Amino acid sequence: MVGYDAALTYLQGLCRFGMNFGLGRITELLRRLGDPHRRLRVIHIGGTNGKGSTTAMVAAILQAAGYRVGAFTSPHLSSYTERYVTNGEPIGEGRLADLIWALRPVLEAMVREGWEHPTEFEVCTAIAFLYFLEEGVDFLVLEVGLGGAIDSTNVVRPLVVVITNVSLDHMEYLGHTVEEIARVKAGIVKEHVPVVTGAQGAALEVIADVAREKAAPLYLLGRDVTWRPVSFSLEGQVFDLAGLLGHYEGLRLPLVGRHQLANAAAAVAAVELLAMAGHAAVTDRAIREGLARTSWPGRFEVVSREPLVILDGAHNHEGVRSLREALAQYLPERGVILVIGMLGDKEREKVAGELAPAARAVVVTRPNSPRAGAWAELAEVVRPHCPAVEVIEDPWRAVCRALEMAGPRDAVVVTGSLYTVGEVRERFLENRAAATKDR
């Protein structure tokens, strides 16, 4: 679609305005659009890792409860349309193009009148509020883009806040200590709005202090909401959960990795808080069906069985630690051929130290992003941990090389950046579709 391609080129071109934080521009932009965010009922989800998974679970549960639910997430894997989903269906390309073009004269008027140009993410956020208001959603599950206090989504007054966890990431923007980063993440806490968090240690202390200052009720994963794993496989996992309103035995979740159980606990607590406040009617059945139907691609996703290929968008130290634990849990007897492409602003040394020792061989590749930086230097960081290292710029060629190296008892694991995972995943889906057509 020509209109969509041109609109997307225009939107992506706004990257030239960089990451320019603050709420002034987005507030003014939304004012000119009639403040659509003020007419939406929002569940606001922040944290370092697990935001997207938790967003998907909350949306799925509310949809199973019979509500019309919007979900705004970022970044996307393959298409910008994935960022705007209503009841599991992404926005149409034509509709997204229309919204982009509708905003352009408003953006140009702001600049003429002396405002700085809104950033790409600010425009994406404004589109989300417009779209979901037009869609008439009962709830919008809104994922924080980066940080919290300084993020353009932080113009809303939500019904519930979730802060999944806090660890070191985006330190050039958020701070160089866990405490500093937690202070920014806690910026989404609003007065008297309940908060669910899985943060621990110093980060939890900061969030608890902010919650007290705002008189915001605070609910802790592991204390107020607890869970127990029952069984697991590459198809998913079964667990029991003791929530704020009830006990749920034998819950099924198709997402893999024990860290996803914490995300599920946060999601259940969030919808229970909606129910406790009278905002939603959420039954045991809705929680069970919602979790069982949750889809969140690119996170320990099996895209091929023979050979075994797993995609996981882990991109920071805490994320790859969860990936390493999942590999040990699910594939204890398999060798790992690692394909990794990381952005230049990530903690490459920590990531390499966590993952590379578990690999039999590593293929370093280039993420499809302007932020790739000196991507090939990752090979030198990896070699002290795994001497069998190759460098192949094209991600698909890197995967093909990994498949050549893999034996029948090996798994190829693609990780390091959602940009890398998204590009590889698209090729696997194309190949699968072509194979199905040929049958």
N, C-alpha and C positions, 0 to 999 in steps of 0.2 A: 504494500500500500504506500503510494508516493507521499500522501499527506502525512502518514505516520512517520515514515523515514525522515522527512524534512523536519517535522516537529521534534523528533528525537535528536536529530543533529543540533537543532537550536538549543534544546534542553541541556544536552551534554556539553555544548559550548559554554554554558554558564560555569563550568569547572574553572574557567580562567579567573573567576572571582575568588577562588580558593576556599579555605576554611576560615570564614570570618565570623567569629562567634558573637553572641549577644542577641537579645530579643527585640531590639528596636526596629529593625527592618521587617521582621516577620509580623510584629504587632501592627505596624503601619500597613503592610500589604493586606493583612486580614481585615483591618478596619475598612479599607477601600473595597473589599469584597463582601462587606456586610457581616463580618465576624461570624463566619459559619461554625467555627469551633465552639462557640458558646451555646449552640443548639444541639450538641451531640453529647451523649452519655458515654464517658470514656473510662476504660481501665488502662492505666498508664504503666508500662513495664520497662524497667531499666535494669542495669547491672552490667557486669563485665562479660560473662558467658551465659548462654542459655536463654537470652531474651527472646530470640526468635522461636525456639521450641516452646517456651512457656506461652508466648502469644498464640501460637498455633493451637495449643491445648485448650486455653481459655476460650478461644473462638469456637473450637469444635464442641466443647461442652455446652456453651450457650446456644449454638445452633441445634444441638440435639435436644435442648430444652424447648425448642420451638421458636426461638428468636431469629430475627434477621440481623446478621452480625458482619461488621466490616473489620478487616485486619490490615493495618499498615505496617510493613516491615521493610528493612533495608540492610545490606544491599540485596540485589537479586542474583539469582544463579544464571539465568539465560536471557530473560526479557524484563524490561521495566514494568511490564504489565503485572508481573508477579508481586509487585509492591502493594498493589491495590486489589484486595480480594473481598468479595461479598459472598457469604455462604459457600465458600470454597471455590468460587468462580472468579478468575482474574478479570480485570477491566478489559474491554475490547480495545484493540489498537486505534480504531477510529474515534472512540470516545476519549481516549487519552490524548490523542492528537487535538481534538476539539478543545479540551481543557487547557492544554499547553498554549494553543493559539489565543484562547480567550484571555489568558493571563499576560500575554506579551504587551499589549498596549498599556496595561496597568503598570507593569514593570518600567516601561519606557517613560510613562508619566512621572513615576517616582523619581527617576534619574533626572528628568528635566527640572524637577522641583527641588533638586539639591540633595536627594537621598543617595546613599551608596546603593549600588545595584544588589538586590538580593542574590544569595548564593544558590547554586543548583539544589542543595538539600532544602533550603527554605522554600523554593518554588515547589519542589516535590511535596513538602509538607502542606503547603497551601492547597495544592491540587487534591491531596487526600481529604482535607476537611470539606472542600467543595463537593467532591465526588460522593463521599459517604453521606453528606447531607442530602444531596440529590437522590441517592439510593434509598433514603428513608430507613436507614439502619436503626435497630433498637439499641445497639451497643457498638462502639468502636473500640477495638483492642489496639492500642497504640504503642508501638515499640519505639523507645528512645533511639535516636541515631547515634550520638556520641556524647558520653558524659551524663548530663542531667540538667543542672542549673543553667548551663550555657547552650543547651540544645533547643532547636527551633520548635520541637514538640512541646516544650515546657510552657506553652501559653494556655494550656487547658487547666480546668479545675476538675480533676477526675473523681470518680466514685470510690475507686480503690487504687492503691499504688503497690507495685511489686518491685523490689530490688533483689534480683536473683542471688547475686554474690558480688564480691569486689576483689579484684586482684590487679596486678600491675599491667597496664596496657594503655596505649596512646599517651604515654607519659609526657611527650612534648606539648600536649594540649591540656592534660588534666592534672599534672603534678607528678612528683618523683617519689612519693611515698604512698603507701596504702591509705594512710590517714587523709592525705590531701585529695586523693582520688575519691575516697568515700565521701568527703565533704561535697565534692561536685556531684557525685551520683545522688546524694541525699537532697540535692536541690529540687527534685521532683516531689518531695514530701510537702503536702499542703496542710493548712490548719484543719484539725479535726477529721482529716481523711485517713482511714485505716491503712496501715502499711504491713505488707508481708515481706520478710527477707530471710535469705539463707546465708547472709554475711556472717563472718565469725571474727573473733579476736578484735584487733584494733579498729577494723572497719565497722564491726557491729557497735562498738562503743560510740563511734562518731554518729552512726545512723540513729542509735538510741538517744543520744544527746539532742539531735535535731528533732526527733519525734517528740521528745519531752517539751522542747521549746515551742513546737507547733500544736501541742496537745493532741497529737495524732496517735491513736491506739496502735501498738506495735505487736505483731505476731511473728514468732520465730519458728523456722523450720527446725525440726529436731527437738523442740520443746513443746510448742503448742500444736504442731502437726508432726506426726511420726509415721514411719513406714517400715515395712519388712519385706525384702525380696523373697519370692517363693520359687520361681524358676526362670530360666532364660535360655534363649537360642538366637540364632541369626534372624529368626522371624519376629522376635520381640521378647517381651518379658511379662511375667505375672507377679503381682505384689499385693500386699495388704496395706491399707492406710487408715490411720486414726486421725480424722479431721476435726474441724471446729464444731461441726454439727452432727457427725456420725462416723461410724466405722464401716469401712468398705473392704470386703474380703474378695480376693480373686480378681482384682482389677487387671485388665489386659492393656498393654501399651505396645504398639508396633515399633516404637523407637528403641534403639539399642544403646546400652551403656548404663551403668548404675547412676551416673550423674543425671540421667533423664528422669530417674525416680524423684530426685529432689525438685526438678522442674515441674513434674507432675503434681507433687505435693503443693508447690507454690500455686499452681493453676487451680487446684481443687480449693485451697484456702481462699483464693481470690473470689471464686464464684460463690463459695459459702458466705463470704462477707457481703456480697451483693444480696444474697437471700436474707441474711440476718438484718440488713437495713431495709428490706422490703422492696428492693429495686428489681428483683428477679425471683421467679419460682424455679428452683433447680432441684430436681429429684435425684435419687440414687440411680435410676435408669439413665438419666441424662449424663451423669458423670461417667457411668460405665460405657455408654455408647460413644460419648464424645472422645474419651481417651482411646478407645479401641479404634476409632476412625481417624485419629490424628495422623496427618502426613506432614513431614518436614524434610524434604529432599536434601541430599548433600551432607547429611550428618550420619556417619557410619552407615551409609547406604550401600547395600549390595547391588551392583549393577550387572554382575556376571557371576555365575556359579562355577562354570568350568570353562576357562580358569576362574578362580575366585578373585574378583576385583571389588574393592571397597573404596568409596569416596567419603572423605570427611573434611569439612571446612575448618578444621582447627587451625588457628592463625596466631595464637599467643601461647605463653608458657602454660597457663592453667588449662587451656583447651587441649594442647598436645599431651599434657599429663593425663587428662581424661581419656584421650585416644589410646595412649600407651596402656593404661589400665584395662580399657575395653579389649585391646588386642590380647593381653595376657589372660583375660577372663574368657573370651570367646574363641580364641585361636591359639591355645597354649602349645600345641604341637606343630604349628605351621611356621615355616620360614616366611620372612617378610621382605619383599622387594618394594622399596619406598620411592615414590615419585613425589618430589616436593618443589613447589614454587612459592617463594615468599616475597612479600612487599619489602621495599628497602627500609621502611620505618618500623619494622618489627624486631623483636628480641631474638635475632638469629642464633646467637650462641646458646641461649637457654633452650630454645626449641631443638636445636641440633643435639645438645647434650641429653635431652629427654628422649628423643625418638631414634636417632641414628644408631645407638648401641643395640637396639632391638632389631635392626635390619641386617639382612644378609648382603644387600647391595642397595645403593642409593643412586637415583637419577635426578639431577638438579635441572629444573626447567624455569622458563620465564613466565610469570603471571601476565595476563593480558590487561595491563593497567599502566597508566603513566607513572604510578608510584612504584613500579618494579625496581627502579634504581639500578645499582650494580648487582643485578640478580645472580650473576655467575659466581660472585665471590662467596656465595653460600657453600660452594663445593669445598673451599679451603677450610671453612668452619666445620664441615661435616667429616673431613678426612681423618682427624685424630680419633674419631669415634667409630668410623667404618671405612676401611681403606678402599673398598670396592666402590668407587664413585665415578659416575659419568656425567657429562654436561651436554644437554640437548635443548636448544632454545624452544622449539615448538612443543607444546604440551602433549599433543596427540602422538607425535613421533616419540616423545619420551615414554609415553605409556606403551607404545608398540615395542620399544626396546626392552622395557621392563617385562613385558609378556614373553619376549624371546628368552630372557634370562630365567624366568620362573619355571620351577619344576612342578610336578603334579601335586606336591604337598606344600607349595608356596602360595602366598596371597600377595597380590599387588595392591598397595595402599597409596592412594593419591590424596595429598593433603597440602597444607601450608597457607592456602589462600582460597577464599570463595571464588576468586577470579579463575584460578587454576581449575578448581573442582567444577565450576560451571561450564567452562569450555570443554573439558573432557566428558562431562555428563551429557552434553548436547550431542557429541559424536557417538556415544554409546546408544543414545535413544534413536538417532538417525539410522545407525547400523541395525538396531533391533527392528525398526519400522521397515527397513528395506528387506530384511530377512523374512519378516512376516508376509510382505507383499509377494515375495518370490515363491512362497509355499503354494 
